[in-house]
Amino acid sequence: MPKLICLVVSIALLLAGAGAFGQNSTEYTAQLKLAQSGNAQAQDKVGAMYLSGDGVVKNADEAFKWTMQAAESGYAAAQFHLGAMYAAGQGTAPDNAAAVKWYRLAADQNNAEAELALGWLVLRGLNGKNDPGEAIRLFALAATHGSANAQNEMGWRYFKGEGVSVDDEAALKWLRLAADQGNVRALTTLGLMYQLGRGIPQDYSAAVRLYRLAACQGFSNAQYSLSLMYYEGIGVPRNQRGAIKWMSLAAKQGYGPAQSFMAEMYEAGNGVKPDFGQSARLTLLLAIQGNAVAQNNLGWKYYTGSGVTQDFQEALKWFHFAINQNNSEGKDSLAEAYRDGNGVAQDYSEAMKWFRRSADQENDHAQFHIGEMYYDGHGVVQSYEEAIKWFRLAAGHGNVEAQLKLGEMFKSGIGVGTDQKEAEKWFALADEKKSAASITAAADPEKLDTNHLDQAVMHCPDKSGGVIYPPQAKRDHQQGTVRLLVYIGLDGYVLDSRISQSSGAESLDQAALNVLDACTFSPVTSERIQSPFWTSAEYVWKLPDLAGLQ
């Protein structure tokens, strides 16, 4: 069903644009005739066609001329369009005062889009007066008069408490109205409210459904949110392939959080083939947009030569960019450069200065590094007591290196009395953290010995997994067996899957992969899954409908 929704949206958009210029040239001729006779609606339409190049060669001056004629006759829609042209400088010089004038004339006739546009001008102070209260009054008017964008704006403001008191009931009211008109932002925020249980009972499935509706229309925020639901298995079976698909779409649109996520995936080879170069390229895109975390990460890639040619000076440049935004990781990274003498003269005192500045922001890496400095006596008087203090601070924030170091110190009695129980506690915490971090790290299937895979039992809602025989394959009398490599997570759901042998028909192969989304696996040799593992599966497609998993 999710793919069908996306397909319907795509076909609708395709049909809407098919042969548009040829068809609309006839429409332009008809509208021009009406416009020349003084019909204001037609004049506004002709102006819009000139502005967009719809059925006629694009011409902003002609667009302005026709829109002005319609606006001067009192046609509200044209007055709004003329205000927008003044605001954007289309066919005329930009003129905010003129934009306000025409927006007000349209708003006086209850034109919702003009009320919304006027609200934004008032809020931004472009008319010489910044008045948030008046802006919200105009947003509310526009929302009442049916503008989906204004309804979304009011819903978001009540959700966040921006300019109004937080009111989940009011937020839901406006967001639902906007969502009913297909507004992608409202669909996404409404999905978030279902996910959080804000003002309504928590419903992850409803959240996924709303995210998907917006994601299928290309909204990157929704694609990102939907990807995380697949990645974590919230409201849907965990599906790493689906998560990567949606996250990649969001990243391609330049959505920062998605680019950051995909950079990490390419770095770790998690769900995708490891590609350090692609990870570095995505990180660069974020870094040049001013993202401090990405700036530090890019610096670290240059520092280590991950996906780029190693260059300490370039690394230092990006560390400083991050530091200029008060990024604690950037300070820790610069401190490491001073400690190790890479790109700068080795200087333990300078390293300690930057480690402390980072640690003051509760950075656990810096806290661990300060502990190391005290442990080794670098730049400070050697002190196991101080080292343990800093290791405890870092370990308390979940730093695995600090937990292991504490375990070693208590086991060997360095700086403290030997305490096997305390040592085991810290080792156990470190092991727990490392295990959690490795759950989604799949082995490279290309290096697997396929003759010695773990055996598993597949459990699906029904024998076919709810998958219909692909119609085109059925019409073409295609059948065959698809062999799959499947990577199973601790919860039994599929983290990754690959085709190891094709059926000979792409549609049958893809349909077999889709089956896995609804299925779980359990190992043959034990009652529960001890660690993620690869197994194999087969899907046999036989006509007329005798398909099944093996």
C-alpha positions in Angstrom: 0.0 0.0 0.0 2.8 2.6 0.8 4.3 2.0 -2.7 0.9 2.3 -4.3 0.3 5.7 -2.6 3.6 7.0 -3.9 2.9 5.6 -7.3 -0.5 7.3 -7.5 1.1 10.7 -6.5 3.8 10.2 -9.1 1.4 9.3 -11.9 -0.8 12.3 -11.0 2.1 14.7 -11.2 3.3 13.1 -14.4 -0.1 13.4 -16.1 -0.5 17.0 -14.9 2.7 17.9 -16.7 2.4 15.8 -19.8 2.2 17.9 -23.0 1.3 21.0 -20.9 2.7 23.6 -23.2 1.0 22.3 -26.3 -2.4 21.9 -24.6 -2.2 25.3 -22.8 -1.2 27.3 -25.8 -4.9 26.9 -26.9 -5.9 27.9 -23.3 -3.7 31.0 -23.6 -5.4 32.1 -26.8 -8.8 31.7 -25.3 -7.9 33.5 -22.1 -6.2 36.4 -24.0 -9.3 37.0 -26.0 -11.3 37.3 -22.8 -8.7 39.5 -21.2 -8.7 41.9 -24.1 -12.4 42.3 -23.7 -11.8 43.4 -20.0 -12.4 40.2 -18.1 -10.4 40.6 -14.9 -10.2 36.9 -14.1 -8.9 36.2 -17.6 -6.4 39.1 -17.3 -5.1 37.6 -14.1 -4.9 34.2 -15.7 -2.9 35.6 -18.7 -0.6 37.3 -16.3 0.0 34.1 -14.5 0.7 32.2 -17.8 3.2 34.8 -18.8 4.9 34.6 -15.4 5.3 30.8 -15.6 5.7 30.4 -19.3 2.6 28.2 -19.3 1.3 28.0 -22.9 3.3 31.1 -23.9 6.9 32.3 -23.9 7.7 33.5 -20.3 7.7 37.3 -20.1 7.7 39.0 -16.6 6.9 42.5 -18.1 3.8 41.2 -19.8 2.8 39.3 -16.7 3.1 42.5 -14.6 1.0 44.4 -17.2 -1.9 42.0 -17.3 -1.9 41.4 -13.5 -1.9 45.2 -12.9 -5.0 45.6 -15.2 -6.9 42.9 -13.3 -5.8 44.3 -9.9 -6.8 47.8 -10.7 -10.3 46.6 -11.6 -10.6 45.3 -8.0 -10.1 41.5 -8.6 -8.8 40.2 -5.2 -6.7 37.3 -6.6 -4.9 39.7 -8.9 -4.3 42.1 -6.2 -2.6 39.4 -4.2 -0.6 38.3 -7.2 0.5 41.9 -7.9 1.6 42.3 -4.3 3.7 39.1 -4.7 5.3 40.5 -7.8 6.2 43.7 -6.1 7.6 41.7 -3.1 9.7 39.5 -5.4 10.6 42.1 -8.0 9.0 40.2 -10.9 8.4 42.5 -13.9 9.1 45.5 -11.7 11.6 46.8 -9.1 11.1 45.3 -5.6 8.9 47.5 -3.6 7.7 46.3 -0.1 5.5 49.4 0.4 3.6 48.6 -2.9 3.5 44.9 -1.9 1.8 45.8 1.4 -0.6 48.1 -0.4 -1.9 45.5 -2.8 -1.9 42.7 -0.1 -4.1 44.9 2.1 -6.5 45.6 -0.7 -6.8 41.8 -1.4 -7.0 41.1 2.4 -9.9 43.5 2.7 -11.8 41.2 0.4 -10.9 38.2 2.7 -8.3 36.8 0.3 -6.6 34.2 2.5 -3.3 34.1 0.7 -3.0 37.8 0.9 -3.7 37.8 4.6 -1.0 35.1 5.0 1.6 37.1 2.9 0.8 40.3 4.8 1.2 38.5 8.1 4.7 37.4 7.0 5.6 41.0 6.0 4.4 42.3 9.3 6.3 39.6 11.2 9.5 40.3 9.4 9.2 44.0 9.7 9.6 44.5 6.0 6.9 47.2 6.0 8.7 49.2 8.7 6.9 47.7 11.6 7.6 44.3 13.4 4.3 43.3 15.1 4.1 39.6 16.0 0.6 40.0 17.5 -0.7 41.5 14.3 1.0 38.9 12.2 -0.7 36.1 14.2 -4.0 37.8 13.8 -3.5 37.8 10.1 -2.4 34.2 10.1 -5.5 33.2 12.0 -7.7 35.1 9.5 -6.1 33.4 6.6 -6.5 30.0 8.3 -10.2 30.7 8.9 -10.6 31.7 5.2 -9.2 28.3 4.1 -5.4 28.8 3.5 -3.7 25.4 4.1 -0.4 27.2 4.6 -1.9 29.5 7.2 -3.7 26.6 8.9 -0.3 24.8 9.1 1.3 27.9 10.5 -1.3 28.3 13.2 -1.0 24.6 14.1 2.7 24.8 14.3 2.6 27.9 16.5 0.2 26.2 18.9 2.4 23.1 18.9 5.6 25.0 19.7 4.1 27.9 21.7 5.5 30.5 19.3 3.6 33.8 19.8 0.8 31.9 21.5 0.5 29.6 24.5 1.1 25.9 23.8 -2.3 24.4 23.0 -2.3 20.8 21.7 -6.1 20.9 21.0 -5.8 24.0 18.9 -2.7 22.6 17.2 -4.5 19.4 16.2 -7.5 21.4 14.9 -5.5 23.5 12.5 -3.1 20.8 11.5 -5.9 18.5 10.6 -7.6 21.1 8.5 -4.3 21.7 6.6 -3.5 18.0 6.3 -7.0 17.4 4.8 -5.8 19.8 2.0 -2.6 17.7 1.6 -0.3 20.2 3.2 3.0 18.2 3.7 4.2 20.2 6.6 1.0 19.7 8.5 1.0 16.0 7.7 4.5 15.8 9.1 3.8 17.7 12.3 0.6 15.8 12.8 2.6 12.6 12.4 5.0 13.9 15.1 2.1 14.5 17.5 0.9 11.0 17.0 4.4 9.7 17.6 4.8 11.7 20.8 1.2 11.3 22.0 0.7 15.0 22.2 -3.0 15.8 22.7 -4.0 12.4 21.3 -3.2 8.8 22.3 0.2 7.7 21.1 -0.1 5.8 17.8 3.1 4.9 16.0 1.2 3.4 13.0 -0.7 6.6 12.4 2.5 8.5 12.6 4.1 6.3 10.0 1.1 6.7 7.8 1.2 10.5 7.9 4.9 10.7 7.4 4.6 8.4 4.4 1.8 10.6 2.8 4.1 13.6 3.1 7.3 11.7 2.1 5.6 10.4 -1.1 5.1 14.1 -2.1 8.9 14.7 -1.8 8.9 16.5 1.6 12.4 15.9 2.9 11.5 16.4 6.6 8.9 13.6 6.4 11.3 11.4 4.4 13.8 11.8 7.2 11.2 11.0 10.0 9.9 8.0 8.1 13.4 6.7 7.6 14.0 6.8 11.4 10.8 4.9 12.0 12.0 2.2 9.7 15.5 2.3 11.1 14.3 1.9 14.7 11.3 -0.3 13.9 8.8 2.1 15.4 5.3 1.6 14.0 6.6 -0.7 11.3 8.9 -3.7 11.3 12.5 -2.7 11.4 13.7 -2.4 7.8 17.2 -1.0 7.2 16.7 -1.1 3.4 13.6 1.1 3.7 15.3 3.4 6.1 18.3 4.0 3.8 15.9 4.5 0.8 14.0 7.3 2.5 17.1 8.8 4.1 18.9 8.9 0.8 16.0 10.8 -0.8 16.0 13.4 2.0 19.8 13.8 1.8 19.6 14.3 -2.0 17.4 17.3 -1.3 20.0 18.8 0.9 18.2 18.1 4.2 21.0 18.5 6.8 20.1 15.8 9.3 19.6 13.3 6.5 23.0 14.2 5.0 24.6 13.8 8.4 22.9 10.4 9.0 24.0 9.1 5.5 27.5 10.3 6.0 27.7 8.2 9.2 26.2 5.2 7.3 28.7 5.4 4.5 31.5 5.8 7.0 30.5 2.7 8.9 29.1 0.7 6.0 25.9 0.4 7.9 23.1 -0.6 5.4 25.2 0.6 2.5 28.6 -0.4 1.0 31.3 1.5 2.9 32.3 4.7 0.9 34.6 7.0 2.8 34.7 9.4 -0.2 30.9 9.8 -0.3 30.8 10.2 3.5 33.3 13.1 3.2 31.4 14.7 0.3 28.1 14.7 2.4 30.0 16.1 5.4 31.5 18.8 3.3 28.0 19.9 2.0 26.9 20.3 5.6 30.1 22.0 6.8 30.0 24.7 4.1 26.4 25.4 5.3 27.8 26.3 8.7 26.9 23.1 10.5 29.4 23.0 13.4 29.2 19.3 14.0 29.9 18.6 10.3 32.8 21.1 10.4 34.5 19.2 13.2 33.7 15.9 11.5 35.2 17.1 8.2 38.2 18.3 10.1 38.6 14.9 11.6 38.4 13.3 8.2 41.3 15.5 7.0 43.1 14.7 10.3 42.9 10.9 9.7 42.7 10.9 5.9 39.3 9.2 5.8 37.8 9.7 2.3 40.2 12.6 1.7 43.9 13.2 1.4 45.3 13.6 4.9 46.0 17.3 5.5 46.6 18.5 9.1 46.4 22.2 8.1 43.0 21.7 6.5 41.9 19.7 9.5 42.9 22.6 11.8 41.0 25.1 9.6 37.7 23.1 10.0 38.3 22.6 13.8 38.6 26.3 14.2 35.4 26.9 12.2 33.6 24.6 14.6 35.2 26.2 17.6 34.0 29.6 16.4 30.5 28.3 17.0 31.4 27.1 20.5 31.4 23.4 19.4 32.9 21.3 22.2 34.0 18.5 19.8 36.0 21.0 17.8 37.8 22.1 21.0 38.6 18.5 21.9 39.9 17.8 18.3 42.1 20.9 18.4 43.4 19.8 21.8 44.3 16.4 20.4 46.3 18.1 17.6 48.3 20.0 20.2 48.8 16.9 22.3 50.1 14.9 19.4 51.9 17.7 17.5 50.0 17.2 14.3 49.8 20.4 12.2 51.1 22.4 15.2 54.1 22.2 17.5 53.4 19.7 20.3 52.2 21.7 23.3 50.7 19.8 26.3 49.8 23.0 28.1 47.8 24.3 25.1 46.2 20.8 24.7 45.2 20.9 28.3 43.6 24.3 27.9 41.4 23.2 25.0 40.6 19.9 26.7 39.3 21.8 29.7 37.3 24.2 27.6 35.6 21.2 25.9 35.1 19.4 29.2 33.4 22.5 30.7 30.7 21.8 28.1 30.3 18.2 29.5 32.1 16.6 26.6 32.9 13.1 27.7 35.8 12.6 25.2 37.5 15.7 26.6 36.9 14.5 30.1 38.5 11.1 29.2 41.5 12.9 27.6 42.1 15.1 30.7 42.1 11.8 32.7 44.8 10.5 30.3 46.9 13.6 30.7 46.8 13.2 34.5 47.5 9.5 34.2 50.6 10.1 32.1 51.6 13.4 33.6 51.5 15.3 30.4 51.2 19.1 30.9 50.1 18.6 34.5 51.6 17.0 37.6 51.0 13.3 37.4 48.1 12.2 39.6 46.1 8.9 39.5 43.6 10.5 41.9 42.8 13.3 39.4 42.9 10.8 36.5 40.2 8.6 38.2 38.1 11.7 38.9 38.0 12.6 35.2 37.6 9.0 34.1 34.6 8.7 36.3 33.1 11.8 34.9 33.5 10.5 31.3 32.4 7.0 32.2 29.2 8.5 33.8 28.4 10.0 30.4 28.8 6.6 28.8 32.4 6.9 27.5 33.5 3.3 26.8 37.2 4.1 26.8 36.9 5.6 30.3 34.9 2.7 31.5 37.5 0.3 30.3 40.3 2.4 31.8 38.6 2.3 35.2 38.1 -1.4 34.9 41.9 -1.8 34.3 42.8 0.4 37.2 40.6 -1.3 39.7 41.7 -4.7 38.4 45.5 -3.9 38.7 45.2 -1.6 41.6 46.9 1.3 39.8 46.2 4.5 41.9 43.5 2.7 43.8 43.1 -0.5 45.9 42.5 -3.6 43.9 38.8 -4.2 43.6 37.7 -7.0 41.4 34.0 -6.3 41.8 34.4 -2.7 40.8 36.5 -3.7 37.9 33.9 -6.1 36.6 31.2 -3.5 37.0 33.1 -1.1 34.6 34.0 -3.8 32.2 30.4 -4.9 32.0 29.2 -1.4 31.3 31.7 -1.1 28.5 30.7 -4.4 27.0 27.1 -3.5 27.2 27.7 -0.2 25.3 29.9 -1.9 22.7 27.3 -4.6 22.1 24.5 -2.0 21.6 26.7 -0.1 19.2 27.3 -3.2 17.1 23.7 -4.4 16.7 23.1 -2.7 13.4 26.7 -3.2 12.0 26.2 -5.9 9.4 29.0 -8.0 8.0 29.9 -7.5 4.4 27.7 -10.2 2.5 30.3 -10.3 -0.3 32.8 -11.9 2.1 30.3 -14.5 3.5 30.9 -18.2 3.1 27.4 -18.9 1.8 27.9 -22.7 2.4 28.1 -22.1 6.2 25.3 -19.6 7.0 23.3 -19.8 10.2 20.0 -21.6 9.8 16.8 -19.9 10.8 13.1 -20.3 10.8 11.0 -17.6 9.1 7.7 -16.4 10.6 5.3 -14.4 8.4 1.7 -13.2 8.9 0.8 -15.7 6.2 2.6 -18.0 3.9 2.9 -15.4 1.1 3.8 -12.6 3.4 0.9 -10.6 2.0 2.6 -10.0 -1.4 0.5 -10.2 -4.6 2.0 -11.9 -7.7 3.4 -8.9 -9.7 0.8 -8.2 -12.4 3.2 -7.6 -15.2 5.2 -10.7 -14.4 1.9 -12.6 -14.3 0.9 -11.2 -17.7 4.3 -12.2 -19.1 4.1 -15.7 -17.6 7.3 -15.1 -15.6 8.1 -17.4 -12.7 11.2 -18.5 -10.9 13.1 -18.8 -7.6 14.7 -15.9 -5.8 17.5 -16.7 -3.4 18.2 -14.1 -0.7 20.8 -13.3 1.8 19.2 -11.9 4.9 20.8 -10.1 7.9 18.8 -10.6 11.1 18.8 -8.3 14.1 18.4 -9.2 17.8 14.7 -8.7 17.6 14.3 -11.1 14.7 13.5 -8.4 12.1 15.5 -8.0 8.9 18.3 -5.4 9.1 19.5 -5.9 5.6 18.9 -8.2 2.6 20.4 -8.9 -0.8 19.6 -11.0 -3.9 22.1 -13.8 -4.1 20.4 -15.4 -7.2 17.9 -13.7 -9.3 14.7 -15.3 -10.6 15.4 -13.7 -13.9 12.6 -11.1 -13.5 13.3 -7.9 -11.6 9.7 -7.5 -10.5 9.7 -11.0 -8.9 13.1 -10.2 -7.2 11.8 -7.0 -5.7 8.5 -8.5 -4.6 10.4 -11.2 -2.8 12.5 -8.6 -1.0 9.2 -6.9 0.0 8.0 -10.1 1.7 10.8 -9.8 4.3 9.5 -6.5 5.7 6.6 -8.3 7.5 8.6 -11.4 8.6 10.7 -12.3 11.6 13.3 -15.0 12.0 14.4 -17.2 14.8 17.6 -19.3 15.0 17.3 -23.1 14.7 20.1 -23.7 17.2 18.9 -21.6 20.2 15.8 -20.1 21.7 16.8 -16.5 21.2 19.2 -14.5 19.0 22.6 -14.0 20.7 23.9 -11.6 18.0 22.9 -10.4 14.5 23.6 -13.0 11.8 23.2 -13.7 8.1 21.0 -16.5 6.9 19.5 -17.5 3.6 15.9 -17.7 2.2 14.2 -18.6 -1.0 11.0 -17.3 -2.6 9.5 -19.5 -5.3 7.1 -17.9 -7.8 4.9 -20.3 -9.6 1.9 -19.6 -11.8 -0.9 -19.1 -11.4 -0.4 -18.0 -7.8 1.5 -20.8 -6.2 4.3 -18.7 -4.6 5.9 -19.3 -1.3 8.9 -18.9 1.0 11.2 -21.8 1.6 
